[in-house]
Amino acid sequence: MHIHFIQHVAFEYPGSILDWAVENNYTTSYTKTFEDAEFPQTGTFDFLVILGGPMGVYEEDKYSWMKAEKAFVKSAIDANKKVLGVCLGSQFIANVLGEEVYSHTLKEIGWLPVNKVAEHPLTNALPDEFITFHWHGDTFALPNDTVQLFRSAGCEQQGFVYGNHVAGLQFHMEVKEDLLNGMTENERSELIPAQYVQSEEIINSYIKEQAPKQKAYMKAFLDAFIKL
């Protein structure tokens, strides 16, 4: 299997998703929108993973590549490729499926719980409630013809699946220590104490305990996703 990643900023790389690909001997390629954004033909990959980033999908006027990315994501979905969006990536998918993405009244940043909404093959191997890593301030309504997978106290839309080939996750199960460090180093200005925003000290205190758990959750989700 060949996996193509869309990476929006240098400090948000695929984390444990890349580990999973390497462990399974899958090949990988990248479109890095912070460099020259060239999107491949859909026939050149089997699985598209759209990563996170600090921008919003409504900022087409600010980011010259964004309109092309939306068209590319739609073409991958229409071609029945496996498509997974993480955080910003899930928002791209929701937007392509017809929903507006907008600023939420609450930000979630830190190690916070999510709850499964319904039993589904993608979530069967995951706990009914588990701690995971969040860094998001935008949200959307559940797209038509999708099944909601997760919610949290601070954000109703935390994950969904569309058909058997498209999924979006608002949170970051792919997080590793270096990935977390890059996010806090580059987005530290967002760490303003609030109901669902933790301090950098608290965020950093959880990573060694949580990293192996998140990797196991991510592996379970990905293993189930490619079997759908």
Residue pairs with C-beta under 8 A, 6 or more apart in sequence:
1 24
1 26
1 27
1 46
1 47
1 226
2 26
2 27
2 28
2 29
2 44
2 45
2 46
2 47
3 21
3 26
3 27
3 28
3 29
3 45
3 46
3 47
3 48
3 49
4 28
4 29
4 30
4 31
4 40
4 44
4 45
4 47
4 48
4 49
5 14
5 17
5 18
5 28
5 29
5 30
5 31
5 48
5 49
5 50
5 51
6 30
6 31
6 33
6 39
6 48
6 49
6 50
6 51
6 69
6 72
6 89
7 13
7 14
7 30
7 31
7 32
7 33
7 34
7 51
8 33
8 34
8 51
8 52
8 53
8 55
8 88
9 34
9 53
9 54
9 186
10 32
10 34
10 182
11 179
11 182
11 183
11 185
11 186
12 51
12 52
12 53
12 179
12 182
12 183
13 51
13 179
13 182
14 21
14 49
14 51
14 174
15 172
15 174
15 175
15 176
15 179
15 218
16 173
16 174
16 175
16 176
16 214
16 215
16 218
16 219
17 49
17 86
17 174
17 218
17 222
18 28
19 176
19 215
20 218
20 219
20 222
21 27
21 28
26 47
29 40
29 44
29 45
31 37
31 38
31 39
31 40
33 63
33 65
33 69
37 65
37 68
37 69
39 68
39 69
39 72
42 75
42 76
42 79
42 81
43 79
45 81
46 81
46 82
47 81
47 82
47 83
47 84
47 226
48 73
48 76
48 81
48 82
48 83
48 84
49 83
49 84
49 85
49 86
49 89
50 73
50 83
50 84
50 85
50 86
50 88
50 89
50 90
50 92
50 93
51 86
51 87
51 88
51 89
52 86
52 87
52 88
52 89
52 135
52 172
53 87
53 88
54 186
54 187
55 62
55 63
55 66
55 88
56 88
56 91
56 101
56 103
56 138
57 66
57 70
57 88
57 91
57 92
57 95
57 101
57 138
58 100
58 101
58 102
59 66
60 66
60 67
69 92
70 92
70 95
70 96
73 83
73 85
73 92
73 93
73 96
74 96
76 83
77 83
77 93
77 96
77 97
77 162
77 165
77 166
80 165
81 165
82 165
82 166
82 225
82 226
83 93
83 165
83 166
83 167
84 166
84 167
84 168
84 169
84 222
84 225
85 91
85 92
85 93
85 167
85 168
85 169
86 168
86 169
86 172
86 174
87 135
87 136
87 169
87 170
87 171
87 172
89 168
90 159
90 160
90 168
90 169
90 170
91 101
91 138
91 140
91 168
91 170
93 143
93 162
93 166
93 168
94 101
94 140
94 141
94 143
94 157
94 160
94 168
95 101
95 140
97 143
97 144
97 145
97 146
97 162
98 143
98 144
99 140
99 141
99 142
99 143
100 140
100 141
101 138
101 139
101 140
102 138
102 139
102 140
103 137
103 138
104 136
104 137
104 138
104 139
104 155
106 137
106 154
106 155
106 194
106 195
106 196
107 136
107 137
107 190
107 194
107 196
107 197
108 134
108 135
108 136
108 137
108 152
108 154
108 155
108 196
108 197
109 134
109 135
109 136
109 190
109 191
109 196
109 197
109 198
109 203
110 133
110 134
110 196
110 197
110 198
110 202
110 203
111 131
111 132
111 133
111 134
111 198
111 202
111 203
111 206
111 210
112 131
112 132
112 134
112 152
112 153
112 154
112 196
112 198
113 129
113 130
113 131
113 132
113 152
113 153
114 129
114 130
114 132
114 150
114 151
114 152
114 158
114 159
114 171
115 128
115 129
115 150
115 151
115 152
116 123
116 126
116 127
116 128
116 129
116 149
116 150
117 148
117 149
117 150
117 151
118 147
118 148
118 149
120 147
120 149
120 161
121 224
121 227
121 228
122 149
122 161
122 167
122 221
122 224
122 225
122 228
123 149
123 150
123 221
123 224
124 224
125 220
125 221
125 223
125 224
126 217
126 220
126 221
130 213
130 217
131 206
131 210
131 213
132 171
132 172
132 173
132 214
132 217
133 171
133 172
133 173
133 175
133 180
133 210
133 214
134 152
134 155
134 170
134 171
134 172
134 196
135 172
135 183
135 187
135 190
136 155
136 170
136 171
137 190
139 155
139 156
139 157
139 170
140 157
141 157
142 148
142 157
142 160
143 160
143 162
145 162
145 163
146 160
146 161
146 162
147 160
147 161
147 162
148 157
148 159
148 160
149 158
149 159
149 160
149 161
149 167
150 158
150 159
150 169
150 170
150 171
151 157
151 158
152 158
152 171
153 196
154 195
154 196
155 170
157 170
158 169
158 170
158 171
159 167
159 168
159 169
159 170
159 171
160 167
160 168
161 167
161 168
161 228
164 228
165 228
167 225
169 221
172 179
172 214
173 214
173 217
173 218
173 221
174 214
174 218
175 207
175 210
175 211
175 214
176 211
176 214
176 215
177 207
177 208
177 211
180 203
180 204
180 207
184 191
184 200
184 203
184 204
188 200
190 197
191 197
191 198
191 199
191 200
191 203
193 199
